Amino acid sequence: MSVTMLRIAGGDLDVVNGARVSFNTEHQELTDADAGLIRRLVRDGHTEPLRGVWAKFKLECSIGAARQVMTHKRYLAINERSTRYSEFEDAFVVPPLKRQVGKKMEYQFESLDTDTFDAAMETVQEAYHSAHIAYRELLVLGVSREDARSVLPLGLQTALIVSGDLVGWLRFLSRRTDPHAQDEIRTAAHDIERHLTDALPVTLEAWSIYGRKAL
């Protein structure tokens, strides 16, 4: 799994000037008063100035994680590598391999003992390898990519290009950095948050102070 920032347009100052246009003013440098303005915007849910900032990322992740990202299409633009139009190499994402205990919707996870973990890891890797061999054999036989792909598992590594305004990204982060989010997408979300924090340190700090809510 990897996250690459492709482009970001805007920063804290753009948020400030998006708000200050109401008063027909524009700042060239960020001031303490501007930092206070950003905090008030975030605290009170005034999101329009934040929508002027836009970011695009490339995510390389499992198909399983990609399906979770797709649930955010209402406010993020998402394009995915196609298993119909391209042949996929032997690249898979191995999950952490942990034990689930407890009731439905209230379960927790525990670490596997070393022997069990090693056996589980071997099983997963064998399954991935066998699936890709079957995929390649089908292609060699002349089976179409859209049919041959049916043997590939959710652990297959795919690629997504995801873009959106800052409000959309904060909504994504509010859900996917939650401790209950699944491991792979939570790791990706924390990487995205680090990139956004580098570009908008004041705005991201304010968002954290006021509860990391979906705005």
N, C-alpha and C positions, 0 to 999 in steps of 0.2 A: 504494500500500500504506500502510495506517495501523494503528496500535494505540492503542486507548483503554482505560484502566483504568476499569471500571464500578464495581467494589466490591472492597474488601479487608477481611477480618475477622481482626484479630489482628496481633501484632507480636512483637518479640523477647521482651517481657515475658510474653506468652502462652506462648511456647515454654518459658521458664524455669518458669513456674508449673505448666505441664503436667507437667514433670518433678518439681518440688518437692512436688507433692501426695503423692508416695510417702512423704515425711517429715512430712506434715500441716502444711506451712508454705506461706506465700504472701507474695510481695514486692510492694510498691506501686511501687517504682522499681528500675530496672536498676542493679546494682552491678558492680564489677570481677569479683567472684566469680561473678556470674551470667553474665558474658561468658565466663569460663573454663568454666562448665558447658555453655554452648552449644557451645563449641569441642569439648569432650569428647563431647557427644552426636553431633555431626556426624562427628568423627574415628572414633568407635566404631560408627557406624551405628545408633544408637538413634533410630529415626525417629518413634515414636509421639507425642512431644511436638510435633513439627513438623506432624503431621497436624491439629492443632487450629487451624492458620492456613489460611485459604481465600481465594482470589482469583478474580475474574471479569473477563475482557477481551473487548472486541469487536475482531475483526480484519477489516479490509477488504483483500482480497488476491485474486490470480488463482485461478481454479478449480484450476490446476495446483498451486499452493502449498497450497490448501485440502485437496487429496487427501493431501498429506504430513502436514498437521496431523491428518487423520483416522486415521493410523496410531497415534496416541496415545490412542485411545478407551478403552483398557483402564484408564487411570488419570486421564483427563480427560473431563468431560462436554462434548460438542460438538454444537451445533445450527447448521444452515446455512440461509441464505436459499434458497428453493426456486425453481428455474427452471420448475417445474410450476405453482406457485400465484402467481407474480408475474412481471410483464413487466420485462425488464432493459433499462436505458438503455444508451446508447452509451459505455460506460466500460470500459477495458481497461488491463491492466498490461503495459508494455513491458519485456522482459528486458534485461539489460546488453549483449547481443549481442557475444559474444567468440568466439574460435576455440579449438576443442578439438584438442589434439595428444597423441600418445603412444598406448600400448597400452591395451586395455580394462582397466578397474579400476586403471590406473596413469597415466591421462591427466592432463594439466595444461591450463591455459587461457592464451591469449595475447590481447593486444589486437589488434583489427582496425586496419588503416591507415584514415586518414580517409575516403578515397573509398569503400572497402568498407563501412565503418560507415554512412556516409550512404546508400548504396544498400540496405543491409540494413534500415535504419530505415524507409526509404520503402516497401520491400516489406512489412514487418510492418504498418505503419500502413494501407496499402492493403488488406491482407488483413482486418484488423480492421474497417475501414469497410465493405468489401464484404459481410462476414459479417453485420454488423448490418443492412445494407440488405435482405439476403435474409431475415433473421429477421423484420423489420418487414413485408416483402411477404407472407410466409407468414401472419402474423397478420391482415393486412388481407384476405387471401383466405378467412379463416375457419378456417385450420388451428389446431388446438389448441396451447396453449403447450407441452405435453409433447412434441409432435411438432416444432413449429417450433424448439425449442431445439437440435435435433440439428445445426443448421448453425453453432452458436456455438463458438468455439475455447477452448482451455485458458487463453488470456490474458484471458478475460472476468473482470471484477471481481465478486466475490461478497462475502458477509459471513458471519462466524462469531461465535457467542457461545461462549466456551470458559471453563469453570470447573473448579476442582479444588483439592485441598489442596496445601500447600507441597511435600510429597514428590513429588506428581505433577508439579508445575511444575519442580522441580529435575531430574527425569528428562527432561522435555521439553528443558530448557535444556542438559543435558549432551550431548544429541545435536544439537540444532539451532543451538547456538553454535559447534560444531566447525568448523574451517576448511574441512572437506570438505562441509559442508552447502550446499545450493543457495542462491544469493544472496538471493532474496526472503524465504524462511523464516528464513534466518540474520539478516537485518536485523530482522524481526519479533521473533525471539527476543531479540536484544540490547535492543530497546525494552522487552520484557516484563521482562527482567532489571533494567533501570534502574528500572522502577516498583517491583519487589520489593525492590531494594536501598534505595530511599527508605523503604520501610515496615519493612524488617528488615535494617538495615545490619550488625549484628553477625552474624546468621545467614548472610547472603549472603557476608560476608567469610570466615567460617569455612569455608563450602562451597568458596570459591575456594582458600583455603590448603590444604585437604585434597584437592585434585585435581579439583574440579568433577565428581565422580562421580555416577552415578545411585544414589540411596540406596534 
